[in-house]
């Protein structure tokens, strides 16, 4: 049970970090001097971070449900 709680904490920290990196004004697109005033589609690392955030949210909810019924 302790391992599940620790995993949930680590997943939540990862979710917060990925969400902060996806912020349009200070995300991956402006890391190398890119312009952020125009909306662009997600490509490369940004697209991977987007899908990783969704996957981690699903894992987080799954862990929460698991802890609820154990």
C-alpha positions as CSV (number, residue, x, y, z in Angstrom):
1,X,0.0,0.0,0.0
2,X,2.9,2.4,0.7
3,X,4.3,1.8,-2.7
4,X,1.0,2.8,-4.3
5,X,0.9,6.0,-2.3
6,X,4.5,6.9,-3.2
7,X,3.8,6.1,-6.9
8,X,0.8,8.4,-6.8
9,X,2.9,11.3,-5.3
10,X,5.5,10.8,-8.0
11,X,2.9,10.7,-10.7
12,X,1.3,13.9,-9.4
13,X,4.6,15.7,-9.3
14,X,5.3,14.6,-12.9
15,X,1.8,15.9,-14.0
16,X,2.5,19.3,-12.5
17,X,5.9,19.6,-14.1
18,X,4.5,18.6,-17.5
19,X,1.6,21.0,-17.2
20,X,4.0,23.9,-16.4
21,X,6.2,23.0,-19.3
22,X,3.1,23.2,-21.7
23,X,2.3,26.7,-20.8
24,X,2.2,28.6,-24.1
25,X,4.3,31.6,-22.9
26,X,7.1,29.7,-21.3
27,X,7.0,26.1,-22.7
28,X,9.2,24.2,-25.0
29,X,8.3,26.5,-28.0
30,X,10.0,29.5,-26.4
31,X,12.9,27.5,-24.9
32,X,15.0,28.0,-28.0
33,X,13.8,31.5,-28.8
34,X,10.6,30.7,-30.5
35,X,7.8,33.1,-30.9
36,X,4.7,32.3,-28.7
37,X,2.2,35.0,-30.0
38,X,0.9,32.8,-32.8
39,X,-1.0,29.5,-32.1
40,X,0.7,26.5,-33.6
41,X,0.0,22.8,-33.5
42,X,1.9,20.7,-31.1
43,X,5.0,19.0,-32.6
44,X,7.9,16.9,-31.4
45,X,8.5,17.3,-27.7
46,X,5.4,19.4,-27.0
47,X,3.2,16.7,-28.6
48,X,4.9,14.0,-26.5
49,X,4.5,16.0,-23.3
50,X,0.8,16.5,-24.1
51,X,0.2,12.8,-24.5
52,X,2.4,12.0,-21.5
53,X,0.3,14.3,-19.4
54,X,-2.9,12.6,-20.5
55,X,-1.4,9.1,-19.8
56,X,-0.2,10.2,-16.3
57,X,-3.6,11.6,-15.5
58,X,-5.2,8.3,-16.4
59,X,-2.5,6.5,-14.2
60,X,-3.2,8.9,-11.4
61,X,-7.0,8.3,-11.5
62,X,-6.4,4.6,-11.7
63,X,-4.1,4.6,-8.6
64,X,-6.7,6.7,-6.7
65,X,-9.5,4.3,-7.5
66,X,-7.2,1.4,-6.5
67,X,-6.5,3.0,-3.2
68,X,-10.2,3.8,-2.7
69,X,-11.2,0.1,-2.9
70,X,-8.3,-1.4,-1.0
